[in-house]
Amino acid sequence: MKSKNLTARAEAQNPQTESTATIQIPIISNDFGIVCFEDVMMELLRMYEIEKDAKNHSYQFIIKHGHFDAYSEFNRFNPVGSMNPSY
């Protein structure tokens, strides 16, 4: 029987921005407290789905409220991946 609420903490630092990201990874593959590839992939997939749903919800709002032209204009001057978007 697998233990419940067993987690590991993972931390990554970006040397360019000096920012740090920390996530808690639930350990579901074993009872030994060892993070396995399966645990990491399941957590990454869960986080990806949350972000994907949030973006889809935002796009629905933009289109539903007639802001697509303004959104297109914003993207023209602020390409995806730009570090300093002008609002």
C-alpha positions as CSV (number, residue, x, y, z in Angstrom):
1,M,0.0,0.0,0.0
2,K,1.4,3.4,-1.0
3,S,1.9,6.2,1.5
4,K,-0.3,9.3,1.2
5,N,1.0,12.9,1.2
6,L,4.6,11.9,0.5
7,T,6.2,14.7,-1.4
8,A,9.6,16.0,-2.5
9,R,10.7,19.5,-3.1
10,A,12.4,20.5,-6.4
11,E,14.1,23.9,-6.9
12,A,15.6,25.4,-10.1
13,Q,17.4,28.8,-10.5
14,N,17.7,30.9,-13.6
15,P,21.1,32.5,-13.5
16,Q,20.1,35.3,-16.0
17,T,17.2,36.6,-13.9
18,E,18.3,35.2,-10.5
19,S,14.8,33.9,-10.0
20,T,14.0,30.6,-8.3
21,A,11.1,28.2,-9.0
22,T,10.1,25.7,-6.4
23,I,7.6,22.9,-6.8
24,Q,6.3,20.1,-4.6
25,I,6.3,16.8,-6.4
26,P,3.9,14.2,-5.0
27,I,5.6,10.8,-4.8
28,I,3.1,8.2,-5.9
29,S,5.3,5.5,-7.5
30,N,6.8,4.1,-4.3
31,D,6.8,4.2,-0.5
32,F,10.5,5.0,-0.1
33,G,10.4,8.8,-0.6
34,I,12.3,8.5,-3.8
35,V,11.2,10.7,-6.7
36,C,11.0,8.7,-9.8
37,F,10.7,9.8,-13.5
38,E,7.0,8.8,-13.3
39,D,6.4,11.2,-10.4
40,V,8.1,14.1,-12.2
41,M,6.2,13.6,-15.4
42,M,2.8,13.3,-13.8
43,E,3.4,16.6,-11.9
44,L,4.6,18.3,-15.0
45,L,1.6,17.1,-16.9
46,R,-0.7,18.3,-14.2
47,M,0.9,21.8,-14.2
48,Y,0.8,21.9,-18.0
49,E,-2.9,21.1,-18.0
50,I,-3.6,23.9,-15.4
51,E,-1.7,26.5,-17.5
52,K,-3.3,25.3,-20.8
53,D,-6.8,25.6,-19.2
54,A,-6.0,29.1,-17.9
55,K,-4.8,30.3,-21.3
56,N,-7.8,28.8,-23.1
57,H,-10.1,30.5,-20.6
58,S,-8.3,33.8,-21.2
59,Y,-8.6,33.5,-25.0
60,Q,-12.3,32.7,-24.6
61,F,-12.7,35.9,-22.6
62,I,-10.8,38.0,-25.2
63,I,-12.9,36.7,-28.1
64,K,-16.3,36.7,-26.2
65,H,-15.8,40.4,-25.2
66,G,-14.7,41.6,-28.6
67,H,-11.1,42.3,-27.7
68,F,-9.5,40.2,-30.5
69,D,-8.3,43.2,-32.5
70,A,-6.7,44.8,-29.4
71,Y,-5.1,41.4,-28.5
72,S,-3.7,41.1,-32.0
73,E,-2.3,44.6,-31.8
74,F,-0.7,43.8,-28.5
75,N,0.9,40.7,-29.9
76,R,2.3,42.6,-32.8
77,F,4.3,44.9,-30.6
78,N,5.0,42.3,-27.8
79,P,6.0,39.0,-29.5
80,V,5.8,35.8,-27.4
81,G,8.9,35.4,-25.4
82,S,9.7,39.1,-25.1
83,M,11.0,39.9,-21.6
84,N,9.6,43.4,-21.3
85,P,6.1,43.7,-22.7
86,S,4.7,47.2,-23.1
87,Y,1.2,47.5,-21.7
